Amino acid sequence: MLKLLLSLVNPLAKVTTDLIFAKTNQANATTDQQRIEADVAIVQLEAQQKLLIAEQATRATRWIRPLFALPFVIYNFKVIVWDKVFGFGTTDVLSDQYWQLQMIVFGAYFITRGLAKK
């Protein structure tokens, strides 16, 4: 379930992983049918990858993910800096659903970003 949610937040990482898998299948293919299937998968994944990269060219689509993360950044800044460091207040804890959503958003930025760079 978590893998599915992360793939929705960072679809380029999933396409890249699938593309690596398809190229591995192509290299390990022993029959013509397997090679053809791998070639088709590679062409489709490369097209999908180009589309995802092209989507990032416009300001509207480039800012969706950072804006989605902004409330969690503000919340954590307030909890850590205002409440803990300066001791000026207390903040209600996040509900379980928002805590899970925060972990997914942060995972998309920190975990999958590292995996996509390798």
N, C-alpha and C positions, 0 to 999 in steps of 0.2 A: 504494500500500500504506500509506504513512504517513497519507494523508488518511483512509483507512478506519479505521486504528487511532485517530487523533485523534477521529473521529466516535464511536467506541465509548467513549472517555474523557469526551468532552463532547458528548453527543447534542443538547443544547438549541441549541448553536451551529449544528449541521448543520440542524436543523429550521428555525431562524430563517433561515438562508441559503436553504434550499429554499422557504420561505414568501415571501421577497422575490422569488425567481425566479418563483414561481407568480403573484404579484401583477403582476409585470412582464409575464408572458405574458397575463394577463387584460387589462391596459391596451393591449397590442399586438394583441389578438385582432381578426381581420377577419371571421370567420364566427361564426355562432351556435354551431356545434359546438366551435370553439376556446374560446369564452367559457364554455360548459358544462363543458368539460374543466378549464379553469382554475378555475372556481367549485368543482368537486368537489375538486380538488387543494387549494385553499385551505381548504375546510371540514375535510378530513382532516388537513392540517398544523396547523391551529389547534387541533383536538382533541388531536393528539399533543403539541403545545406545552403545552396546559393540563395534560395528564397528567404531563409531565415536571416542570412547576412544582409540581403537587400532590404529587409524590413527595418533593420537598424539604421538605415541611411536617412530616414525621416525623423524629425524631432518628436513627433507625436508618439511613434512606436518606441523610440529610444528611451523616453522618459517614463514609460508605464511601470517598469519594474522598480526603478528608484522611488517613484512616488508611492508605489504599493508598500515599500519598505519604510518610508518616512515616519509613519506613526510609531512603529516599533523602535526606531532610532530615537525619536523624541522621548518615548516612554522610558527606555533604558538610560538615556542621558539624565532624565529627571531623577530616576531611582538612584543611579550611581552617584552623580555629582551633587544634586540638590539634597537628596535624603541622606545618603551615606557619608559623603565627603564633608559637606557643610553641616549636616544634621538639622536642616531647616524644616523638615516636614516628614510626612509619611504618605505613601502612595498605596492604594489598594492593589492587591495582587491580581494578576491576569487570571481569567477563568481558564479551565483546562483547554477549551477549544482555541482560545486566542494564544495560549502558551504553545500549543502544537503548531499553530499557524506561524508564530514567530520563529520557531525552530526550523520550519520548512523554508521560510524566507531567508533566514541567516544561512541555512545549509546551502541554499541556491547561490548565495554570494561567496561563501568561504570554502565549502567542501567541493561542490561541482566545478568551481572556477579552477581549483588546483588540479582536479582530474582532467579538465579540458586542456590544460597547458602541457600535459605530459605527452 
